[in-house]
Amino acid sequence: MNLILLASDVSVLIAQKLAGGTELINKLEKPLLGVLVLVIMFGMGATLNLNDFKVALKKPKGILVGFLSQFGFMPALAFGISWVFQLDPQNAIALILIGCLPAGSTSNMFAYFSRGDLALSISMTSASTLMAIIMTPILLVFYGGLSIGGTESFTTQLGAQMEGGKFVIPVKDIIVSLLVVMVPVIGGMILLKKSPGWAKAAEDTAGFAGILVILFLLASVLARHSDLIVATDWKIILSSILVGLAGFKFGYLFSWLLGLPPRFRRTISLETGIQNGPLAFAIVLLTFGGSTAEKNLLANQMLWLPILYSMFIVITSSVVTLIYRKIGKDDYELYVNEGVQKKLFGPHYRDGMSGPKAAV
């Protein structure tokens, strides 16, 4: 069978573009994407101090909640959405890949503006990035091969459409690509140790540059392929939006149920919903593509959903951040005031006293 014949309208259109020599991401954008991933991961590394991990491990509740949200809920959510909407297997696997990825470094910026806990955000992003080397391929293989109610798994469905009748998740290639992106992280950590000032500049630059380049890539791709938006089934568009929104909601409710303070709830919410979109691009291009026309077609078809997710997550994250920033004004000011008081009068100031503990 032919992959094109069993695909959705948007996948057929992508195939036609490829046949005409036009790819979703052109020769200029691919190296730009590589630089983007390098800058983002380097900036992330520039925030990592081993002492921060030691402090986080003393109070691991927030990171544990984040881990369960990131690698427990998000992959299951992505699979559930794919199964309910009966997405084409290539779109389903792409959505599951997004659900299995670590948080993006832009979540740190959104956590800061939402009056969340920046230290927790950085710790969660760093921890999830390290754990993704193991968790992402394991979860992608599990959910990609999961069959419910007698329906064939997404990997089986995709294999049936390809020459040879078989498709296997490229686990080794995914692990290698994740290890490769860890190199700039190590470089950022070295910079932090040698020059904290330059490391701070790298951190700030990474978040800001990441947003700019993502917006540029999205604008460039969508401008050249606006016809793909029209051809995209509403289920694919809704899936790319829902996976982020549901992540925000679950992260907040889960941390609320466990009694974490509002600052932590906002942070975990954003960390759960914001996945590393640029990393999804890199993994699809590096591991699912290939020298054959069939693999190149598959990679380009799989790219479309991460592109939609990256576009919508910037919009939804901005809206959610504005809401969190407004509702978090009072509790954040109390937190800051309490910190100032304890620095001035000692760590046990006002402990056990009645009234607003952090009132000035």
TAZI-V995960 format. One record per backbone hydrogen bond with DSSP energy under -1.0 kcal/mol. CO is the residue of the C=O (numbers start at 1). NH is the residue of the N-H. E is the energy in kcal/mol with one decimal. If there is no record, write none. Layout:
BEGIN
co & nh & e
CO & NH & E
CO & NH & E
END
This chain:
BEGIN
co & nh & e
2 & 6 & -1.1
4 & 7 & -1.2
8 & 12 & -2.2
9 & 13 & -2.4
10 & 14 & -2.1
11 & 15 & -2.2
12 & 16 & -2.2
13 & 17 & -2.1
14 & 18 & -2.4
15 & 19 & -2.3
16 & 20 & -1.2
17 & 22 & -3.1
18 & 21 & -1.8
26 & 30 & -1.9
28 & 32 & -1.1
29 & 33 & -2.6
30 & 34 & -2.0
31 & 35 & -2.4
32 & 36 & -2.3
33 & 37 & -2.5
34 & 38 & -2.1
35 & 39 & -2.9
36 & 40 & -2.7
37 & 41 & -2.4
38 & 42 & -2.3
39 & 43 & -2.7
40 & 44 & -2.0
41 & 45 & -2.3
42 & 46 & -1.8
44 & 47 & -1.6
45 & 48 & -1.4
49 & 52 & -1.2
49 & 53 & -1.2
50 & 54 & -1.8
51 & 55 & -2.3
52 & 56 & -2.5
53 & 57 & -2.4
60 & 64 & -2.9
61 & 65 & -2.5
62 & 66 & -2.3
63 & 67 & -2.5
64 & 68 & -2.4
65 & 69 & -2.3
66 & 70 & -3.0
67 & 71 & -3.0
68 & 72 & -1.1
68 & 73 & -1.7
69 & 74 & -2.0
73 & 77 & -2.9
74 & 78 & -2.7
75 & 79 & -2.4
76 & 80 & -2.6
77 & 81 & -2.7
78 & 82 & -2.1
79 & 83 & -2.5
80 & 84 & -2.7
81 & 85 & -2.4
82 & 87 & -1.9
88 & 92 & -2.7
89 & 93 & -2.7
90 & 94 & -1.5
91 & 95 & -2.3
92 & 96 & -2.6
93 & 97 & -2.3
94 & 98 & -1.9
95 & 99 & -2.0
96 & 100 & -1.5
98 & 101 & -1.0
102 & 276 & -2.0
104 & 107 & -1.7
105 & 108 & -1.3
106 & 110 & -2.2
107 & 111 & -2.7
108 & 112 & -1.9
109 & 113 & -2.2
110 & 114 & -1.6
111 & 116 & -2.8
112 & 115 & -1.4
117 & 121 & -2.3
118 & 122 & -2.7
119 & 123 & -2.3
120 & 124 & -2.9
121 & 125 & -2.6
122 & 126 & -2.5
123 & 127 & -2.8
124 & 128 & -2.8
125 & 129 & -1.9
126 & 130 & -2.1
127 & 131 & -2.6
128 & 132 & -1.5
131 & 134 & -1.3
131 & 135 & -3.0
132 & 136 & -1.7
134 & 138 & -1.4
135 & 139 & -2.9
136 & 140 & -2.5
137 & 141 & -2.2
138 & 142 & -2.2
139 & 143 & -2.8
140 & 144 & -2.0
141 & 145 & -1.5
144 & 155 & -2.3
148 & 151 & -1.8
153 & 157 & -2.4
154 & 158 & -2.4
155 & 159 & -2.3
156 & 160 & -1.9
159 & 162 & -1.0
162 & 165 & -2.1
169 & 171 & -2.2
170 & 174 & -2.1
171 & 175 & -2.5
172 & 176 & -2.5
173 & 177 & -2.4
174 & 178 & -2.2
175 & 179 & -2.4
176 & 180 & -2.4
177 & 181 & -1.7
180 & 183 & -1.4
182 & 186 & -2.0
183 & 187 & -2.0
184 & 188 & -2.3
185 & 189 & -1.9
186 & 190 & -2.1
187 & 191 & -2.0
188 & 192 & -2.2
189 & 193 & -1.8
190 & 194 & -2.2
191 & 195 & -3.7
195 & 199 & -2.2
196 & 200 & -2.2
197 & 201 & -1.7
198 & 202 & -2.4
199 & 203 & -2.5
200 & 204 & -2.4
201 & 205 & -2.5
202 & 206 & -2.4
203 & 207 & -1.7
204 & 208 & -1.8
205 & 209 & -3.3
206 & 210 & -2.4
207 & 211 & -1.7
208 & 212 & -2.2
209 & 213 & -2.9
210 & 214 & -2.3
211 & 215 & -2.5
212 & 216 & -2.4
213 & 217 & -3.1
214 & 218 & -2.6
215 & 219 & -2.7
216 & 220 & -2.8
217 & 221 & -2.9
218 & 222 & -3.0
219 & 223 & -2.0
220 & 224 & -1.8
221 & 225 & -1.8
225 & 228 & -1.7
226 & 230 & -1.1
227 & 231 & -1.7
228 & 232 & -1.2
233 & 237 & -1.7
234 & 238 & -2.9
235 & 239 & -2.1
236 & 240 & -2.0
237 & 241 & -1.2
238 & 242 & -3.1
239 & 243 & -1.9
241 & 245 & -2.1
242 & 246 & -3.1
244 & 248 & -2.2
245 & 249 & -2.2
246 & 250 & -2.8
247 & 251 & -2.4
248 & 252 & -1.9
249 & 253 & -2.5
250 & 254 & -3.2
251 & 255 & -1.7
252 & 256 & -2.0
253 & 257 & -2.6
254 & 258 & -1.3
255 & 260 & -2.5
256 & 259 & -1.5
261 & 265 & -2.0
262 & 266 & -2.4
263 & 267 & -1.8
264 & 268 & -3.0
265 & 269 & -2.4
266 & 270 & -2.0
267 & 271 & -2.7
268 & 272 & -2.1
269 & 273 & -2.0
270 & 274 & -2.3
274 & 104 & -1.2
275 & 277 & -1.7
276 & 280 & -1.5
277 & 281 & -1.9
278 & 282 & -2.2
279 & 283 & -2.6
280 & 284 & -2.4
281 & 285 & -2.5
282 & 286 & -2.6
283 & 287 & -2.7
284 & 288 & -1.4
292 & 296 & -2.1
293 & 297 & -2.2
294 & 298 & -2.3
295 & 299 & -2.5
296 & 300 & -2.0
297 & 301 & -2.4
298 & 302 & -2.5
299 & 303 & -1.4
303 & 307 & -2.0
304 & 308 & -2.1
305 & 309 & -2.9
306 & 310 & -2.6
307 & 311 & -1.8
308 & 312 & -2.6
309 & 313 & -2.8
310 & 314 & -1.1
311 & 315 & -1.1
312 & 316 & -3.1
313 & 317 & -2.3
314 & 318 & -1.5
315 & 319 & -2.0
316 & 320 & -2.8
317 & 321 & -2.6
318 & 322 & -2.0
319 & 323 & -2.0
320 & 324 & -2.9
321 & 325 & -2.8
322 & 326 & -1.6
323 & 327 & -2.4
324 & 328 & -2.0
326 & 329 & -1.0
328 & 332 & -1.9
329 & 333 & -1.9
330 & 334 & -2.1
331 & 335 & -1.9
332 & 336 & -2.4
333 & 337 & -2.5
334 & 338 & -2.3
335 & 339 & -1.9
336 & 340 & -2.1
337 & 341 & -2.5
338 & 342 & -2.3
339 & 343 & -1.6
340 & 344 & -1.9
341 & 345 & -3.2
342 & 346 & -1.5
346 & 349 & -1.6
348 & 351 & -1.8
350 & 353 & -1.9
356 & 359 & -1.9
END
